């Protein structure tokens, strides 16, 4: 049996270690259902889930969240169920105002958002900060057959280490 030189053995171990690192990427994208079956989000890491009450439109609202942190950024989707389009619109206005209030003086630009199959009312809205605070948010809704409205906030907080990570996250949001 031929002997393997220590140098060749070290090179083999180095190659194996490099392959193992390559098999565990920073952005390991996976589909995650949000709000029952209303939305599927593409998250770059294993999602953690939480729920809490948020003050929206003058009332305490149960909000469910799924998200994770990787590559220098937090990726999250929050979901609430409104009883009507009118209530969903009021909550969306309150949610946007609360987000902007947390930004203090950070410059932010709001624009019309887009997402296939999102409800036209309340219309999708996109927010992106400029400067020191890196934040991108997309709010949108989906009318349900029972008359309720699913309201969502998709967020990337921080500057991801991969330049296409935020676009991949937002492009990966799918409504049935």
Beta strands, then each sheet from edge to edge (+ up, - down):
strand 1: 30-34
strand 2: 39-43
strand 3: 48-56
strand 4: 59-70
strand 5: 73-82
strand 6: 108-112
strand 7: 125-129
strand 8: 135-143
strand 9: 149-158
strand 10: 174-175
sheet 1: 1+ 2- 10+
sheet 2: 3+ 4- 5+ 9- 8+ 7- 6+
end
